[in-house]
Amino acid sequence: MEADYLRKAMSFKRSDERMMEISQKLQARMVKKNIPKEVQERVVQSIGAFSLYGFPESHAISFALIAYASCWLKQHRAAEFFCGLINNQPMGFYSVNTLIQDARRHGVRTKPVSLNESMIETTVIDDATLRLGFHRLKGIRSHTNDRILEERSQLRFTSLNDFLHRVAPNKKERRTLAAIGALNELPEVEHRRDALWQSEQLPFDDLFAKKENSKEQVLEMMQPAERLETDFTLQGASLGPHPMRLWRQAQRDSKLVNSDDLKRLQHGTPLSIAGMVICRQRPGTAKGHCFISLEDEYGIANLFVPRKTFKHFRLTIISESFLLCQGRLQITEGRQPTIYITSVSPLAKAPGMSSSSHDFH
């Protein structure tokens, strides 16, 4: 009967007075059972916290099943797990770029969009390899995607001229496919910038003129930072180095902590950390506090920004894609590291690209 009373008090129409009454009664019973005071306080605090966000039992069971199935797939069928998430965007907290980075850390390589190899959706090549699909590219019409697959099913594209003649993509589509590297595997295409230049040489159905023109130009390859910016612009993700790795290489004297270092530092350690913002959250039950997820080349760091600190640095927090944060490490229950933030600033000389993040949902 008392358990049912507790359930009702924790329901959607919960009552603070009821919760206080139940907590006092529960604590009194635990005293009679000689339960240590610190355990009593943890139990009461846990129940109080759960009452703020707890789900109905049926909802909780569904979430538990989804969580179990997801964990099993990620452990035993990682390629299929990540492929499924990439093909069902937008969803969840994590962008495709974050999923690709996490896949890499779990031994799953992702290959780029290829004119002769990619399908419409991302596909599994083997247990350790994915191939991005044409659906990731911005500005490519579905008609053009279908045309590529239809023509390729009859005969693989043997040259850039062959592709342009048979599929006839418009100027924007030619530029997108060339810039993203989808044409790199074709004969006589050396790299992205070369593909961009060749795809602009019209008429493309004149084989002799095309070949002659291509020999006259020697173009430099895109630098890693250029490829990174192009990838994020055209497909919202990059298969190259993480932006923070490139930044760290350029800032060789940087003393910043990375997300992997957090596992080895002690509770209370003062530190500075930087990364790409992938999530900002201010739930209604957080009393104005903010939670930020920063991603670097090693993983994700979880930040706790107190209400006053968020108010002071609000504009920087909500508008910058890359942040430099100061604070101290907190090791919470389960040995999970969280950083208590005291100061926030834009990351100096951050990569020149805009990243997507999951904000305030």
RODO-2510 file (C-alpha; in nm, 4 decimals, decimal comma):
residues 361
     n   res          X          Y          Z
     1     m     0,0000     0,0000     0,0000
     2     e     0,2821     0,2414     0,0896
     3     a     0,4656     0,1437    -0,2292
     4     d     0,1547     0,2331    -0,4305
     5     y     0,1356     0,5658    -0,2473
     6     l     0,4979     0,6345    -0,3475
     7     r     0,4248     0,5447    -0,7094
     8     k     0,1364     0,7907    -0,7218
     9     a     0,3450     1,0629    -0,5618
    10     m     0,6101     1,0118    -0,8341
    11     s     0,3537     1,0112    -1,1165
    12     f     0,2941     1,2858    -1,3698
    13     k     0,0823     1,4780    -1,1200
    14     r     0,3441     1,4430    -0,8473
    15     s     0,3113     1,6290    -0,5198
    16     d     0,6109     1,7836    -0,3422
    17     e     0,4262     1,7568    -0,0092
    18     r     0,3608     1,3869    -0,0642
    19     m     0,7212     1,3266    -0,1635
    20     m     0,8434     1,5001     0,1537
    21     e     0,6049     1,2969     0,3692
    22     i     0,7092     0,9699     0,2044
    23     s     1,0800     1,0534     0,2280
    24     q     1,0511     1,1195     0,6005
    25     k     0,8629     0,7938     0,6559
    26     l     1,1139     0,6001     0,4442
    27     q     1,4075     0,7465     0,6355
    28     a     1,2456     0,6593     0,9681
    29     r     1,2021     0,2967     0,8561
    30     m     1,5667     0,2793     0,7419
    31     v     1,6786     0,4078     1,0848
    32     k     1,4910     0,1170     1,2461
    33     k     1,6736    -0,1204     1,0105
    34     n     2,0101     0,0270     1,1188
    35     i     2,0901     0,1399     0,7667
    36     p     2,3884     0,3825     0,7657
    37     k     2,2968     0,7509     0,7398
    38     e     2,4960     0,8080     0,4199
    39     v     2,3043     0,5217     0,2516
    40     q     1,9753     0,6686     0,3717
    41     e     2,0592     1,0039     0,2197
    42     r     2,1614     0,8490    -0,1125
    43     v     1,8363     0,6504    -0,1348
    44     v     1,6196     0,9524    -0,0553
    45     q     1,8125     1,1757    -0,2966
    46     s     1,7876     0,9140    -0,5728
    47     i     1,4118     0,8793    -0,5301
    48     g     1,3692     1,2563    -0,5255
    49     a     1,5789     1,2982    -0,8372
    50     f     1,3977     1,0199    -1,0201
    51     s     1,0609     1,1772    -0,9413
    52     l     1,1665     1,4793    -1,1521
    53     y     1,2190     1,2858    -1,4740
    54     g     1,1040     0,9282    -1,4196
    55     f     0,9085     0,7492    -1,6922
    56     p     0,6009     0,5313    -1,6512
    57     e     0,6951     0,1667    -1,6114
    58     s     0,5876     0,0660    -1,9641
    59     h     0,7921     0,3509    -2,1105
    60     a     1,0932     0,2529    -1,9010
    61     i     1,0737    -0,1099    -2,0166
    62     s     1,0665     0,0005    -2,3812
    63     f     1,3697     0,2211    -2,3276
    64     a     1,5511    -0,0619    -2,1515
    65     l     1,4891    -0,2982    -2,4435
    66     i     1,6096    -0,0405    -2,6963
    67     a     1,9192     0,0302    -2,4865
    68     y     1,9987    -0,3416    -2,4523
    69     a     1,9524    -0,4091    -2,8250
    70     s     2,1652    -0,1063    -2,9162
    71     c     2,4466    -0,2120    -2,6832
    72     w     2,4393    -0,5663    -2,8203
    73     l     2,4538    -0,4466    -3,1816
    74     k     2,7351    -0,2003    -3,1107
    75     q     2,9381    -0,4731    -2,9417
    76     h     2,8742    -0,7632    -3,1811
    77     r     2,7664    -0,6045    -3,5127
    78     a     2,9274    -0,2614    -3,5019
    79     a     2,9299    -0,2046    -3,8789
    80     e     2,5552    -0,2690    -3,9097
    81     f     2,4881    -0,0612    -3,5975
    82     f     2,6624     0,2496    -3,7281
    83     c     2,5285     0,1987    -4,0812
    84     g     2,1726     0,1919    -3,9497
    85     l     2,2202     0,5136    -3,7544
    86     i     2,3799     0,6953    -4,0490
    87     n     2,0924     0,5921    -4,2770
    88     n     1,8232     0,7145    -4,0385
    89     q     1,9153     1,0769    -3,9819
    90     p     1,8265     1,3065    -3,8229
    91     m     1,7913     1,1241    -3,4937
    92     g     1,9299     1,1320    -3,1427
    93     f     2,2040     1,3520    -3,0033
    94     y     2,4843     1,2631    -3,2393
    95     s     2,5569     1,3889    -3,5893
    96     v     2,6832     1,1671    -3,8708
    97     n     3,0331     1,3039    -3,8181
    98     t     3,0270     1,2019    -3,4512
    99     l     2,8988     0,8556    -3,5504
   100     i     3,1819     0,8169    -3,8042
   101     q     3,4376     0,9213    -3,5416
   102     d     3,2935     0,6755    -3,2889
   103     a     3,2869     0,3993    -3,5512
   104     r     3,6571     0,4586    -3,6159
   105     r     3,7334     0,4224    -3,2442
   106     h     3,5452     0,0908    -3,2524
   107     g     3,7452    -0,0450    -3,5437
   108     v     3,4983     0,0361    -3,8234
   109     r     3,6405     0,2271    -4,1199
   110     t     3,4174     0,4432    -4,3397
   111     k     3,5027     0,4825    -4,7078
   112     p     3,4034     0,7954    -4,9027
   113     v     3,1308     0,8368    -5,1619
   114     s     3,2419     0,6706    -5,4861
   115     l     3,0850     0,7104    -5,8284
   116     n     3,1358     0,3419    -5,9124
   117     e     3,0918     0,1875    -5,5661
   118     s     2,8388     0,3814    -5,3576
   119     m     2,4678     0,3072    -5,3406
   120     i     2,1992     0,5627    -5,2532
   121     e     2,2257     0,4783    -4,8832
   122     t     2,5361     0,3965    -4,6807
   123     t     2,6181     0,0246    -4,7013
   124     v     2,8159    -0,2371    -4,5083
   125     i     3,1114    -0,3737    -4,7042
   126     d     3,2320    -0,6113    -4,4353
   127     d     3,2484    -0,6368    -4,0554
   128     a     3,4966    -0,3503    -4,0361
   129     t     3,4066    -0,1284    -4,3327
   130     l     3,1248     0,1028    -4,4434
   131     r     3,0771     0,2883    -4,7708
   132     l     2,9012     0,6263    -4,7587
   133     g     2,6055     0,6623    -4,9943
   134     f     2,4993     0,9396    -5,2282
   135     h     2,2245     1,0359    -4,9825
   136     r     2,4887     1,2127    -4,7702
   137     l     2,5649     1,4667    -5,0447
   138     k     2,3883     1,8035    -5,0429
   139     g     2,2542     1,9400    -5,3698
   140     i     2,2411     1,6137    -5,5678
   141     r     1,8953     1,5545    -5,7123
   142     s     1,7310     1,2176    -5,6540
   143     h     1,6885     1,1934    -6,0314
   144     t     2,0661     1,2177    -6,0743
   145     n     2,1313     0,9570    -5,8044
   146     d     1,8892     0,7178    -5,9752
   147     r     2,0483     0,7887    -6,3122
   148     i     2,3951     0,7086    -6,1766
   149     l     2,2827     0,3709    -6,0474
   150     e     2,0841     0,2904    -6,3602
   151     e     2,3732     0,3679    -6,5961
   152     r     2,6266     0,1948    -6,3738
   153     s     2,4185    -0,1229    -6,3605
   154     q     2,4649    -0,1548    -6,7359
   155     l     2,8318    -0,0565    -6,7502
   156     r     3,0674     0,0943    -6,4937
   157     f     3,1881     0,4436    -6,5689
   158     t     3,5233     0,4233    -6,7443
   159     s     3,6179     0,7913    -6,7418
   160     l     3,5017     1,1328    -6,6296
   161     n     3,3865     1,2068    -6,9827
   162     d     3,1913     0,8806    -6,9901
   163     f     3,0127     0,9733    -6,6673
   164     l     2,9324     1,3296    -6,7741
   165     h     2,8032     1,2148    -7,1129
   166     r     2,5818     0,9334    -6,9818
   167     v     2,4408     1,0966    -6,6669
   168     a     2,4546     1,4666    -6,7644
   169     p     2,4592     1,6145    -6,4112
   170     n     2,4108     1,9881    -6,3831
   171     k     2,6950     2,2254    -6,2926
   172     k     2,6274     2,2191    -5,9168
   173     e     2,6157     1,8398    -5,9113
   174     r     2,9396     1,8096    -6,1113
   175     r     3,1133     2,0421    -5,8687
   176     t     2,9774     1,8627    -5,5625
   177     l     3,0831     1,5165    -5,6819
   178     a     3,4266     1,6443    -5,7797
   179     a     3,4872     1,8459    -5,4616
   180     i     3,3845     1,5613    -5,2309
   181     g     3,6203     1,3141    -5,4023
   182     a     3,3511     1,0917    -5,5544
   183     l     3,5266     1,1057    -5,8944
   184     n     3,8794     1,0307    -5,7696
   185     e     3,8747     0,6629    -5,8695
   186     l     3,8136     0,7407    -6,2365
   187     p     4,1101     0,7135    -6,4767
   188     e     4,2951     1,0406    -6,5414
   189     v     4,1473     1,2013    -6,2255
   190     e     4,4340     1,2591    -5,9862
   191     h     4,2597     1,4297    -5,6930
   192     r     3,9654     1,6513    -5,6003
   193     r     4,0940     1,9777    -5,7412
   194     d     4,1900     1,8054    -6,0642
   195     a     3,8378     1,6621    -6,0872
   196     l     3,6911     2,0074    -6,0270
   197     w     3,8956     2,1574    -6,3085
   198     q     3,8283     1,8754    -6,5544
   199     s     3,4528     1,8740    -6,4885
   200     e     3,4389     2,2413    -6,5899
   201     q     3,5949     2,1801    -6,9314
   202     l     3,3118     2,1793    -7,1836
   203     p     3,2051     2,0418    -7,4230
   204     f     3,2644     1,7232    -7,2250
   205     d     3,1690     1,4976    -7,5161
   206     d     3,4824     1,5992    -7,7103
   207     l     3,7309     1,3318    -7,6050
   208     f     4,0322     1,4808    -7,7815
   209     a     3,9792     1,8327    -7,6519
   210     k     3,9220     1,6998    -7,3009
   211     k     4,2391     1,4968    -7,2907
   212     e     4,4474     1,7744    -7,4400
   213     n     4,3193     2,0333    -7,1904
   214     s     4,3753     1,8076    -6,8899
   215     k     4,7430     1,7674    -6,9741
   216     e     4,8028     2,1419    -6,9708
   217     q     4,7193     2,1892    -6,6036
   218     v     4,9146     2,0755    -6,2952
   219     l     4,7040     2,1473    -5,9907
   220     e     4,7942     2,1094    -5,6244
   221     m     4,5921     1,8742    -5,4072
   222     m     4,3597     2,0198    -5,1462
   223     q     4,5231     2,0539    -4,8071
   224     p     4,3705     1,8582    -4,5123
   225     a     4,2005     2,1720    -4,3775
   226     e     4,0472     2,2436    -4,7205
   227     r     3,9174     1,8877    -4,7534
   228     l     3,7756     1,9101    -4,4025
   229     e     3,5844     2,2287    -4,4741
   230     t     3,4605     2,0920    -4,8077
   231     d     3,3447     1,7663    -4,6484
   232     f     3,1450     1,9424    -4,3777
   233     t     2,9935     2,1843    -4,6261
   234     l     2,8847     1,9210    -4,8788
   235     q     2,8034     1,6164    -4,6650
   236     g     2,8025     1,7340    -4,3023
   237     a     3,0857     1,4985    -4,2040
   238     s     3,4469     1,4205    -4,2830
   239     l     3,6369     1,0946    -4,3137
   240     g     3,9704     1,2690    -4,2637
   241     p     4,1394     1,3792    -3,9400
   242     h     3,9187     1,5241    -3,6688
   243     p     3,9184     1,9072    -3,6738
   244     m     4,0763     1,9102    -3,3275
   245     r     4,3661     1,6948    -3,4444
   246     l     4,4449     1,9467    -3,7167
   247     w     4,4121     2,2315    -3,4669
   248     r     4,6428     2,0582    -3,2181
   249     q     4,9032     1,9964    -3,4866
   250     a     4,9033     2,3681    -3,5664
   251     q     4,9277     2,4604    -3,1965
   252     r     5,2261     2,2492    -3,1014
   253     d     5,2785     2,4191    -2,7672
   254     s     4,9212     2,3575    -2,6545
   255     k     4,8939     2,2263    -2,2964
   256     l     4,5260     2,1472    -2,3192
   257     v     4,3813     1,8296    -2,1737
   258     n     4,2026     1,5990    -2,4196
   259     s     3,9004     1,3788    -2,3556
   260     d     4,1148     1,0675    -2,3135
   261     d     4,3269     1,2339    -2,0419
   262     l     4,0182     1,2699    -1,8233
   263     k     4,0256     0,8968    -1,7463
   264     r     4,3618     0,9327    -1,5699
   265     l     4,3223     1,2601    -1,3800
   266     q     4,2173     1,2910    -1,0164
   267     h     3,8947     1,4406    -0,8851
   268     g     3,9288     1,8158    -0,8416
   269     t     4,2127     1,8612    -1,0934
   270     p     4,2011     2,2106    -1,2504
   271     l     4,2215     2,1927    -1,6296
   272     s     4,1609     2,3536    -1,9678
   273     i     3,9961     2,1621    -2,2497
   274     a     3,8846     2,2478    -2,6024
   275     g     3,6703     2,0783    -2,8614
   276     m     3,3904     2,0886    -3,1154
   277     v     3,0453     2,1376    -2,9647
   278     i     2,8147     1,8483    -3,0520
   279     c     2,5427     1,9018    -2,7919
   280     r     2,4083     2,1810    -2,5698
   281     q     2,1273     2,1074    -2,3231
   282     r     1,9353     2,3084    -2,0605
   283     p     1,6519     2,0796    -1,9437
   284     g     1,3688     2,2355    -1,7483
   285     t     1,4605     2,0340    -1,4399
   286     a     1,8217     2,1604    -1,4394
   287     k     1,7346     2,4962    -1,2758
   288     g     1,9165     2,6973    -1,5426
   289     h     2,2349     2,4922    -1,5501
   290     c     2,3728     2,3894    -1,8901
   291     f     2,5272     2,0650    -2,0114
   292     i     2,7673     2,0625    -2,3074
   293     s     2,9304     1,7748    -2,4942
   294     l     3,2681     1,8600    -2,6492
   295     e     3,4183     1,6244    -2,9060
   296     d     3,7863     1,5925    -2,9945
   297     e     3,9924     1,3302    -3,1770
   298     y     3,9850     1,0981    -2,8740
   299     g     3,6194     1,1046    -2,7778
   300     i     3,3635     1,3159    -2,5936
   301     a     3,4002     1,5282    -2,2784
   302     n     3,0932     1,6137    -2,0719
   303     l     3,0789     1,9650    -1,9266
   304     f     2,8594     2,1056    -1,6495
   305     v     2,8083     2,4826    -1,6740
   306     p     2,6501     2,6352    -1,3604
   307     r     2,3634     2,8774    -1,4080
   308     k     2,5682     3,1898    -1,3251
   309     t     2,8544     3,0838    -1,5528
   310     f     2,6126     3,0110    -1,8374
   311     k     2,4493     3,3510    -1,7961
   312     h     2,7887     3,5254    -1,8057
   313     f     2,9189     3,3380    -2,1128
   314     r     2,5824     3,2750    -2,2782
   315     l     2,6550     3,4354    -2,6160
   316     t     2,9839     3,2461    -2,6580
   317     i     2,8302     2,9150    -2,5516
   318     i     2,5329     2,9288    -2,7878
   319     s     2,7093     3,0778    -3,0924
   320     e     3,0556     2,9199    -3,1160
   321     s     3,1188     2,5823    -3,2819
   322     f     3,4523     2,5343    -3,1029
   323     l     3,5036     2,6226    -2,7355
   324     l     3,7954     2,6583    -2,4970
   325     c     3,6811     2,5892    -2,1397
   326     q     3,8427     2,6091    -1,7970
   327     g     3,7232     2,4264    -1,4902
   328     r     3,7919     2,1362    -1,2579
   329     l     3,7376     1,7652    -1,2977
   330     q     3,4599     1,5905    -1,1100
   331     i     3,4535     1,2114    -1,0882
   332     t     3,0917     1,1118    -1,0436
   333     e     2,9289     0,7827    -0,9538
   334     g     3,0514     0,5056    -1,1813
   335     r     3,3862     0,6823    -1,2297
   336     q     3,2392     0,9029    -1,5018
   337     p     3,4411     1,2247    -1,5550
   338     t     3,2539     1,5547    -1,5769
   339     i     3,4121     1,8998    -1,5925
   340     y     3,2704     2,1748    -1,3720
   341     i     3,3139     2,4833    -1,5920
   342     t     3,4227     2,8218    -1,4563
   343     s     3,5165     3,0033    -1,7792
   344     v     3,4365     2,9736    -2,1512
   345     s     3,5875     3,1417    -2,4568
   346     p     3,5952     3,0850    -2,8342
   347     l     3,8774     2,8555    -2,9452
   348     a     4,1469     3,0725    -3,1024
   349     k     4,2319     2,9837    -3,4620
   350     a     3,9568     2,7217    -3,4670
   351     p     3,9014     2,5297    -3,7923
   352     g     3,7207     2,7425    -4,0510
   353     m     3,4068     2,5311    -4,0694
   354     s     3,0634     2,5209    -3,9142
   355     s     2,9550     2,2021    -3,7434
   356     s     2,6046     2,0901    -3,6541
   357     s     2,5110     2,0213    -3,2925
   358     h     2,2090     1,8956    -3,1022
   359     d     2,0967     2,2061    -2,9112
   360     f     1,8341     2,2645    -2,6432
   361     h     1,5847     1,9958    -2,7486
***
